[in-house]
Amino acid sequence: MRPLIGLLAFGTLAALFLLPERSYGALPPSYGGRIVLPSLGTPRDPRSDLPENALEQSLASLVHDTLYVVDSAGRARPHLAAGMPEYLDGRVRIRLRRGARTQAGEELVAHDIYRVLRTVTYDAHPFLAGFTQDNGRVQARELDRYTIEIDLDRRFDVAQRLAALPLAIRIGAGTARGRGRGTGPFVSRPRDGSLELIQFRGAPRGAPRLTSLSIVDTASRQEEVRAFELGEHHVSFHGASLYRQNTRARSLRLPGGAVTLIGSSPRGVDSLRSIDGLLDRRRLARVGLAPSAELRPGHRPQGGARGTIPNPLRIQVDEHDILQVELLRAIRAQLDARRVTVDQVARGESADLRIARVVSPLLDDDAAWIASASLQARNRELAESAMVPGIADAELQRISQSLPMIVLGRAQIEMHYRRSIRGLRVDAMGRLRFDRAHFARGDQAAEDES
């Protein structure tokens, strides 16, 4: 008996020596704190149906979840859905995860999905192409509390389509209940001239570690970078330092989308081809654009018929978007050499052209890019045509060429952020994710007081 006990004791001691060495320097992620970041345009309640830039698209995805998401391999996988869609004869069946709650504290059920599909916004409607509709309303039905069926015109990748942000879950949107609650990890709180995203503790995929995000307006590139250097902002989109290399900063790149010049009046549309022939896109690279005239490879909008350029030429910009303001100055300098006067016009005023960013809810989907550009050009008919499942490449090319816009280039966004921030990432759909972001524990107390 004693030899057996001794053998067991020796085995236990040996096992202890074989355990991996404990790391005393590794601490679990901290909770709490607020990140302050500058906006890329007018700070507003982030729209999931037609975001105006890459940051707004990212923020909208933090407020409004989708039934499916696209992974790094480009495949859709369940998010709020319990599994992949089940294809039946002329319809598809989707089951929901049980226990998911909305930001109003109510359980997410099939009736909510039914209402979302039946009451999508004007700008989201083209993404319903392929679903059977009657007078513009999707034909769907609730089978039970957690199961819904949707009728199809034809079979297509429903999960991929339902991963598109315009079809995100917005409970009560367009009703007396307000702008619509989501199920995402943050709740949107628009303020006067700024935006707050507040932690949602009941998020289906777990509460975020941060208490809040504050999105603030900045007047210029220099002001934004200075605020980052002085520690007033945690993020900068326009550089890490004004005068020297900032060794305290990390960086991430995110897809900035296309920057376009869109016709706002008949004579503006007809002037686009003439303007296109005068602009040197290589000189626009100085303000942060990668030279390109295409929305996607092989898809170049042509504008309208070649016409006379109005003089003065009135171009509308978002005065809170630093890139748009600097781009207008660069265009003005080029056209001034051709004796064309360019006037800056504020939003809400009549203009010949306007500068707009185009971002797509599906990063590698040509049709989604062209539909998003069509919506920015305020042409829903073209957007719906682009999103028809199985559309031929030649037809998609025809739609892109007929858009009343020209592409000035592609925005290059490099985001600099403090080294004390951990867990920031860009997901497979090109969106900046703050849901697992947190501060290093040594910096937590100071950040809670900021």
C-alpha positions, 0 to 999 in steps of 0.5 A: 500500500505504501509504495502505491501512495508514494507513487501517487505522491511522486506523480502529483508532484511531477504534474505540478512541475509540468504546469505552464509558468503563471504570468504575473504580468498579464491582467484581465481586461478592465471595464469602464472608461470613455473614448473620445474621438473626432467625427468625419462629418456632422455628428448625428444619430448614426444611420444604418440605412445610408451612412455618410462615411466609414465612421458613421457606418461603424457607429451604426453597426455598434447600435444596430445588429443584423441577423447575420454577419460576414466573417474573414473568409467572406461567408455569412454566419449567424449573429441574432439568428440561431442558425443559417436560413433553411430554404424551402419551396419559394421561401426561406425560414429563419429561427432567432436566438432565444433570450436576445433583448433589445435596448428597450429591455424587451425580448427580440421575437419573430414579430420584431423581424417581421416589422423590420422587413415590412417597414424598412426605410426608403433608402434601405428598400433596394436591399430587399430586392429578391424577396417577394413583395406586394405593394413594396412590402415583403411577404413574410409570416411568423410561424412561432415566437422565434421563427419567421418565413420570408417569400422569395422571388428566386433563390439567392444568398439570403444570409449574405443579404441580411448581413447588410447594415440597411437591414439591421434590426431597428425596433420601432423605427418610423413610428411614434416610438422614435428613431428605432432601438437596436440590439447592439452593444451601445445605445445612441444619444445624440447631443447638440453638436456631438454624439454619445454612445452609451454602454448597453449592458443587456447586449445579446453578445455581451456588454461592451467593456467601455462605459461610453464613446463620445464623438465630437466635432473638430474644425480643422486637421490641425485642431484634431491632431493637436487635441490628440497630442494634448490628450483631449481625444483618444483618436485622430483620423488626420495624423498622430503628431503635428511636429514630431513622431508620436511614439504613444500612438497605435494605428489601424487602417479602415476602408474609406470608400469612394469620394464622389462629385454628384450632380444636384441640378440638371446643368450640374449633371451635364457639367460632370464630364467636362469637369472630369476632363479638367481635374488631375486626380493625382493632385487630389492625393494631397488631401488624402485621396488615392487617385481613382475614377472607379467605384469598383474595378470596371465600374466608372460613372460617366455623369451626364452629357458633356455640357458647359460648366456653370460659372460660378460653379456652386458645390455643396459640402459638409462643412464639418467634414475636413476631407470635403472642405480640403477637397473643395479647396483643391478642386477650386485651385484646379478650376480657377486655372481654367477661369471657373469660379467655385463657390462653397455652398452649405447643406440645405442650399441650392447647388450644382454639385455636391461632394459625398462619400460612398460606403458599402454595407457589403465590402466585396459586393459590386452590386452593393457598392453601386446601389449605395452610390445610386442612393447617394445620388438619390436614385432609388430605381437604379439602386433597386435594379443593381440589387436584383439577385443574379444581375449580369455584369454588363447590366451592372456596368450599364447602371454604374455608367449612368450614375449622375456622378464622377469618382474623385478618388478613394479615401485613405483612412488611417486611425491613430489611437492611444497605446493605452487602448486595447481590443480595437479592430476592423472587422471583415466588413470594414467596420471599426469595432469598439465592442471589445475595446478597453483601457490597459489597467494601469491607465484605467483610473485616469480614463475614468476621470477624463 
